[in-house]
Amino acid sequence: MPPSSPPPQQPPPPGTPEEAVARVVAFYENLTPAGVAALRTLYAPGARFKDPFNEVQGLPAIERIFEHMFESLEQPRFVVTGQVVQGAQCFLTWDFQFSLRRLRRGAVQTVHGASHLVWDAQGLVVLHRDYWDAAEELYEKLPLLGALMRWLKQRARG
């Protein structure tokens, strides 16, 4: 008798924290310039967003961050690699892959990071905080600045 295959993965029940996480993960893993407006279905109007370069509040400001991402980078893409859900919040780990438009054209860069997300009672994101090391993940990969950052890192290690 051949081994049975595992049952198909069922989507989480609607309205659960797991379902809210699944919607956000699907959004980011499939994000396109035309899809940025769909943030309005996932984020509360007054949501806050913070990463190493930005700290904004409100949907229009958050949308501008992602619009700028598509204007500045070639083929940006998120791959969610892990998730921990606890009540109305979660922590996602991800790889952000992209190519720079001006420097090292075509060379795919990867930034490893994590996001802390908090939902309101309606299942909309009210807080999105990204954590990633801008020095190691980005600055060290730039031609002139990278050499300086690597030298400083070596000096700090003794």
N, C-alpha and C positions, 0 to 999 in steps of 0.2 A: 504494500500500500504506500503510495507517495506521501511525503510529509505534507501536512496541510499548511497553507499559507496563512499568515496572521490576518485577523479581520481588518478590513479597511479602517483607517483612522477617521473617527467621527469628529465633526467640528464641535467645539464647546457649546453648551447651551446659551442661547441669546440672553443678554443682560448680566452674564457672569463676568468677573474680572478676567478670567481666561479668554473669554470671547472678545473683550475689549483689547487685550494684548494681541490676540490673533489678528484683529483688524488693523492695529498699528503696525505689526510686523509685515503684514501683506502690503500695506500702503508703502512703507519705506523700501521694501525689497523690490517693488514694482514702480517706484517713483519716476515720473517723466516730467518735462517742463509743463506739459498740458495738465498733468495731474496735481500740480501744486495746489490748485483751488480746492481740491478734495480735503485739504486740511480742515476746512470748515465743518466737515462731517465727523471729525475726530477730536478737535480741540475746542474748548470753551472760548467764547469771545474775548475774555480777559486773561487767557492763559499766559503764563510766563515761560520764557525760554532763555537758557543760559548755556554758553559753551566758552572755550578759551578766548574767543574773539568777540562775542556778542552777549548782550544782556538786554532783552526786550520784553515788552508786555503787549498783548493784543494780537489778534490774528493777522491784521495787515502787516505788522512788523515781522512776525514769524514767516509769513509768506515771502516777504522781501528777502529774507536770508536764503531761502531755498531757490528763489528766482535768481539771486546773485550767484549761487553755487552753480547753476546751469549755465549762466553767462560766462563764468570765470574758468570752469573746468570742462574737460572733455570726458564724456561718458561716465559721469559720477554714478556710483552704485553702492548700495548698502547690502551687506549679507549679515543677517542676524545669526550669531553662533551659539547663543545661550540665553536663557531667561529664568528669572526667579520671580514668582508672583506671590504677594502676601497682601491679602485684603484688597484695598483700593490703590495699591501701588505695585510697581514692578521694577526690576533692574534687568536691562538687556545688555548683553555684550555683542559687539558687532565689528565687522571689518568694513571700512569705507575705502572703496577702490576708485581711482580716477587717474587721468592724465592731465598734466599742466598744459595750458594752451600756449604759454610763452617759453617756458624752460623745459628742456628734456622732452620735447614733443614726442608723444607716442609711448613713452616709458610709463608703464602702469605703476602707480604708487599705491601703497596700502597704509591706512591709519587704523590702528587697533584702538577701540574705545568702548565706552559703556554709557548707557543712559538710565537715569532714574526718572520714572514717570509716575505721576499721581493723578487719579481720576476723581471727578465729582460724582454725585449721586446719579446723574444722568449718563454716566459712562464716558464723559468727555475729559480729555486731558486738561488739567489746570496748571501742571508744572512739568516741564521737560528740562532736565539738567544733564548736559553731556560732560563726560569726563574723559579726557585724553591728553597725553603729554605732547604739547605743541613743539617743544624743543626736540625731543627724540623722534617723534613721528613725522614732523614736517621740516623744521628748520635745519636739522642735521642732513637732510637730503638735498638742500639747495646748494649750488656750487660754492660761492664764497662764504656765505653765512654758515654753511654746513661745516666747513673746515674750522672756523672759529668756534662753533658750538662743540665739536668733537674735542678740540684742544682744551676748552674750558672744562669739559666733562673729565678729561684725563687729569687736569690740574686739581680738580676738586677731589678726585679719588686718591690723590697723594702720590 
